Each structure stands twice: as structure tokens, then as C-alpha cells.
Amino acid sequence: MEFLDTVLDFLKRNLSAVVLALTWAGLLFAWWRARSQWRNREFLGQVNFSLNLFGDTMAMRTLLECPTASIWPNAHGLRLIRAACASTTNEDPFLRLTHPDDRAYMNRAVKNAVSQLCPAAFVAAAVGAPVKTGTFLFAVTCERYEEGMRTIKIRVLLIEQNMLREWCRPGGRADGLELAPFYRPRLRTLKAMYEMDAKARAGGPEELGRVELGVPVAVTS
């Protein structure tokens, strides 16, 4: 008790110095964390929406990149997502939230963000104008591949459902592509997404998110 009284008395007499020390400690920690993130190329404050395509080769196209907090504007949810990022590996880049409600929250926020990319299609459908739509599957990842991975950030990987099933199944069309080293890790992730989709179709858990996207169709006379 005497020791506690001594500490309280010290704090009262040196409150401004203690506050100043804590402020500098906070600034130093923020500097150290930013420096560490820069050196590790880790920018979890950003989320990248990457559309994956197949044709003559494989392509990855950024649809949107924005602050993580603008997609999941909830401090508790962000802590869960960043903790899940810390658990990702080269072999398993998927963010895995334990509680079903948390997974639903994460995917629902992604779905809302992606849907905002197609306002013209939704308005066209509402007024009866022709629209071409497709079902896209997505997964939230934190890829940590050494081959060509310039930055580590949260990435939402999107691919059209039928394209995933045709190209990324075992023995699928993607196996015949000659790919640069940078693309091979992403193809492995897409193949893992195919396995998740196949298990869901067989009655297993639904690990991937789904969103319907579309574009207005120009009418020619």
C-alpha cells in the first residue's frame, strides 16, 4: 500500500512529464511500426480487388484499391482481419475467421464494395434495359509469395464462376498455359479456390463469397 501511495504521489507531481513521455513513446512506436512495414513491404492498411482472367494467358487486373477501414469500418472487425492476416502463409493465403458471423461480415462488406463498381448495370436492369450478368466467386487473402510479390496487402481475388471451374480444375485449361513465375503462385491460389467451390457444391462448407456483377448491353438498331 505504501508503494502504491508513493507511485501515485510521483504521478501527481510529475504528471506533465509522464504525459510527455507517453506521447513520445507512442510516436516512437508508430515510427517503428511504419518502418517495419516498409522494410517488410507489408501494407495491411490497403485492400486490393484483383480480377483474374484466362485467355491466351492469365491476367490479373486491379478493379479497386482503397483503405482497409473503408471496406470494414469497424475497429473490432479490423482487428480480427489483421489477426487472420498474421496467420496466413505461402501455402495458405486465405483469411480464415473462426466465427461464422465474422466470416459473413467480412464477405458481406466485400460484396457491397464490389457491387458499387456496377451501378449502371443495376439501374439498367431495374428499368428493363438489356444487361449481361455473371456470378463471380471471391476470396479474401493476404498473399506472401516470394516470387514477384512486391507488396504484402489484403487482396480480394475475384474470378467468374464458370471460368474458375473450367480453367482451374485438375487437368483444366490453365494447366496448358506457359506462365511467368509471377503468375504461378496466383494460379495455385485459384486452384485452391476451385477446391473450395467443389467441396461446397458437394455439400461442404461455403468458404468463398459470391457476387452477381453485370454490364449494360448496347442495343444496335
C-alpha positions as CSV (number, residue, x, y, z in Angstrom):
1,M,0.0,0.0,0.0
2,E,2.8,2.4,0.9
3,F,4.5,1.6,-2.5
4,L,1.2,2.4,-4.3
5,D,0.9,5.7,-2.5
6,T,4.5,6.6,-3.5
7,V,3.7,5.9,-7.1
8,L,0.5,7.9,-7.1
9,D,2.3,10.8,-5.4
10,F,5.0,10.7,-8.0
11,L,2.5,10.7,-10.9
12,K,0.7,13.7,-9.3
13,R,3.9,15.7,-9.0
14,N,5.2,14.7,-12.5
15,L,2.0,14.4,-14.5
16,S,3.1,16.6,-17.4
17,A,6.4,14.8,-17.7
18,V,4.7,11.4,-17.7
19,V,2.2,12.5,-20.4
20,L,5.0,13.8,-22.5
21,A,7.0,10.6,-22.1
22,L,3.9,8.5,-23.1
23,T,3.3,10.7,-26.1
24,W,6.9,10.3,-27.3
25,A,6.7,6.6,-26.7
26,G,3.6,6.4,-28.8
27,L,5.2,8.4,-31.6
28,L,8.3,6.2,-31.4
29,F,6.2,3.0,-31.6
30,A,4.3,4.4,-34.6
31,W,7.6,5.2,-36.4
32,W,9.0,1.8,-35.6
33,R,5.9,0.0,-36.9
34,A,5.8,2.1,-40.1
35,R,9.5,1.4,-40.7
36,S,9.0,-2.3,-40.1
37,Q,6.0,-2.4,-42.5
38,W,8.1,-0.6,-45.2
39,R,11.0,-2.9,-44.8
40,N,8.7,-6.0,-45.0
41,R,6.7,-4.5,-47.8
42,E,3.6,-5.1,-45.6
43,F,0.7,-2.6,-46.1
44,L,-2.3,-4.1,-44.5
45,G,-4.0,-0.7,-44.4
46,Q,-4.8,-1.2,-48.1
47,V,-7.1,-3.7,-49.8
48,N,-6.7,-4.6,-53.4
49,F,-9.6,-6.0,-55.5
50,S,-8.0,-8.2,-58.2
51,L,-10.0,-9.6,-61.1
52,N,-8.4,-12.8,-62.5
53,L,-8.9,-13.7,-66.2
54,F,-7.8,-16.5,-68.6
55,G,-7.5,-16.5,-72.3
56,D,-4.3,-16.9,-74.3
57,T,-2.6,-16.4,-71.0
58,M,-3.5,-15.4,-67.4
59,A,-4.2,-11.8,-66.4
60,M,-4.7,-10.0,-63.1
61,R,-6.4,-6.7,-63.2
62,T,-7.0,-4.3,-60.3
63,L,-10.6,-3.2,-60.1
64,L,-10.2,-1.1,-57.0
65,E,-7.7,-0.3,-54.3
66,C,-8.7,1.6,-51.1
67,P,-8.1,1.8,-47.4
68,T,-9.0,-1.3,-45.4
69,A,-11.0,0.8,-43.0
70,S,-13.3,2.0,-45.8
71,I,-14.3,-1.6,-46.5
72,W,-14.6,-2.8,-42.9
73,P,-15.3,0.4,-40.9
74,N,-15.4,-1.4,-37.6
75,A,-12.4,-1.5,-35.2
76,H,-13.2,-5.0,-33.8
77,G,-13.6,-6.4,-37.3
78,L,-10.3,-4.9,-38.5
79,R,-8.5,-6.5,-35.5
80,L,-9.9,-9.9,-36.5
81,I,-9.0,-9.4,-40.1
82,R,-5.4,-8.3,-39.3
83,A,-5.0,-11.2,-36.9
84,A,-6.1,-13.5,-39.7
85,C,-3.5,-11.9,-42.0
86,A,-0.8,-12.7,-39.5
87,S,-1.8,-16.4,-39.7
88,T,-1.5,-16.7,-43.5
89,T,1.3,-18.5,-45.1
90,N,2.7,-19.1,-48.6
91,E,0.8,-22.3,-48.8
92,D,-2.5,-20.9,-47.3
93,P,-3.0,-17.2,-48.1
94,F,-6.7,-17.2,-47.2
95,L,-8.1,-15.1,-44.3
96,R,-9.9,-17.6,-42.1
97,L,-12.1,-16.1,-39.4
98,T,-13.3,-18.7,-36.9
99,H,-16.8,-17.5,-36.2
100,P,-19.4,-17.8,-39.0
101,D,-20.9,-14.3,-38.2
102,D,-17.4,-12.8,-38.6
103,R,-16.9,-14.5,-41.9
104,A,-20.3,-13.3,-43.1
105,Y,-19.5,-9.8,-42.0
106,M,-16.2,-9.8,-43.9
107,N,-17.7,-11.2,-47.1
108,R,-20.8,-9.0,-47.0
109,A,-18.6,-5.9,-46.8
110,V,-16.6,-7.1,-49.8
111,K,-19.8,-7.8,-51.7
112,N,-21.1,-4.3,-51.0
113,A,-17.8,-2.7,-52.2
114,V,-17.7,-4.8,-55.4
115,S,-21.3,-4.2,-56.2
116,Q,-20.6,-0.4,-56.3
117,L,-18.5,-1.0,-59.4
118,C,-21.6,-1.8,-61.4
119,P,-24.2,0.9,-60.8
120,A,-25.1,1.3,-64.5
121,A,-25.9,-2.4,-64.8
122,F,-28.2,-2.4,-61.8
123,V,-30.0,0.7,-63.0
124,A,-30.4,-0.8,-66.5
125,A,-31.8,-4.0,-65.1
126,A,-34.3,-2.0,-62.9
127,V,-35.7,-0.2,-65.9
128,G,-35.8,-3.3,-68.1
129,A,-32.8,-2.5,-70.3
130,P,-30.6,-5.4,-71.5
131,V,-27.9,-6.4,-69.1
132,K,-25.3,-9.2,-69.3
133,T,-24.5,-10.6,-65.8
134,G,-22.3,-13.3,-64.3
135,T,-21.7,-14.9,-60.9
136,F,-18.2,-14.1,-59.5
137,L,-16.6,-16.0,-56.7
138,F,-14.2,-14.3,-54.4
139,A,-11.8,-14.9,-51.5
140,V,-10.1,-12.5,-49.1
141,T,-6.4,-13.3,-49.0
142,C,-3.0,-12.0,-47.7
143,E,-0.6,-13.5,-50.2
144,R,3.0,-13.8,-49.1
145,Y,4.7,-15.4,-52.1
146,E,8.3,-14.7,-52.6
147,E,8.1,-14.9,-56.4
148,G,7.4,-11.4,-57.7
149,M,5.3,-10.3,-54.7
150,R,6.2,-6.6,-54.5
151,T,4.0,-5.8,-51.6
152,I,2.0,-7.7,-48.9
153,K,-1.5,-6.4,-48.6
154,I,-5.0,-7.7,-48.3
155,R,-6.3,-8.8,-51.6
156,V,-9.8,-9.8,-52.7
157,L,-9.4,-12.3,-55.5
158,L,-12.4,-12.4,-57.9
159,I,-13.0,-14.7,-60.8
160,E,-16.1,-15.6,-62.8
161,Q,-17.6,-18.8,-61.6
162,N,-17.6,-20.8,-64.8
163,M,-14.1,-19.6,-65.7
164,L,-12.8,-20.9,-62.4
165,R,-14.5,-24.3,-62.9
166,E,-13.3,-24.6,-66.5
167,W,-9.7,-23.4,-66.2
168,C,-8.7,-24.2,-62.6
169,R,-10.0,-27.8,-62.1
170,P,-7.5,-30.6,-62.0
171,G,-6.4,-31.1,-65.6
172,G,-8.2,-27.9,-66.6
173,R,-7.2,-25.5,-69.4
174,A,-4.9,-23.4,-67.2
175,D,-2.5,-26.4,-66.9
176,G,-1.6,-25.9,-70.5
177,L,-0.6,-22.3,-70.1
178,E,3.0,-21.1,-70.1
179,L,3.1,-18.7,-67.2
180,A,5.8,-16.3,-65.9
181,P,7.0,-17.0,-62.4
182,F,4.9,-14.1,-61.0
183,Y,1.7,-15.7,-62.1
184,R,2.3,-19.3,-60.9
185,P,1.6,-18.6,-57.2
186,R,-1.7,-16.9,-58.0
187,L,-2.7,-19.9,-60.2
188,R,-2.1,-22.1,-57.2
189,T,-4.4,-19.9,-55.1
190,L,-7.1,-20.0,-57.8
191,K,-6.8,-23.8,-57.9
192,A,-7.3,-23.9,-54.1
193,M,-10.4,-21.7,-54.7
194,Y,-11.6,-24.3,-57.2
195,E,-11.3,-27.0,-54.5
196,M,-13.2,-24.8,-52.0
197,D,-16.0,-24.4,-54.6
198,A,-16.1,-28.1,-55.4
199,K,-16.4,-29.0,-51.7
200,A,-19.3,-26.5,-51.3
201,R,-21.1,-28.0,-54.3
202,A,-20.7,-31.4,-52.8
203,G,-22.5,-30.2,-49.6
204,G,-19.5,-28.9,-47.7
205,P,-19.0,-25.5,-46.1
206,E,-19.2,-22.4,-48.3
207,E,-15.8,-20.8,-47.9
208,L,-16.0,-18.4,-50.9
209,G,-18.0,-15.3,-51.3
210,R,-20.4,-14.8,-54.3
211,V,-21.5,-11.7,-56.0
212,E,-23.5,-11.0,-59.2
213,L,-22.0,-8.4,-61.4
214,G,-23.1,-7.1,-64.8
215,V,-22.7,-4.6,-67.6
216,P,-25.3,-2.9,-69.7
217,V,-25.6,-4.3,-73.2
218,A,-25.6,-1.7,-76.1
219,V,-28.6,-2.1,-78.3
220,T,-27.9,-1.8,-82.0
221,S,-30.6,-0.9,-84.5
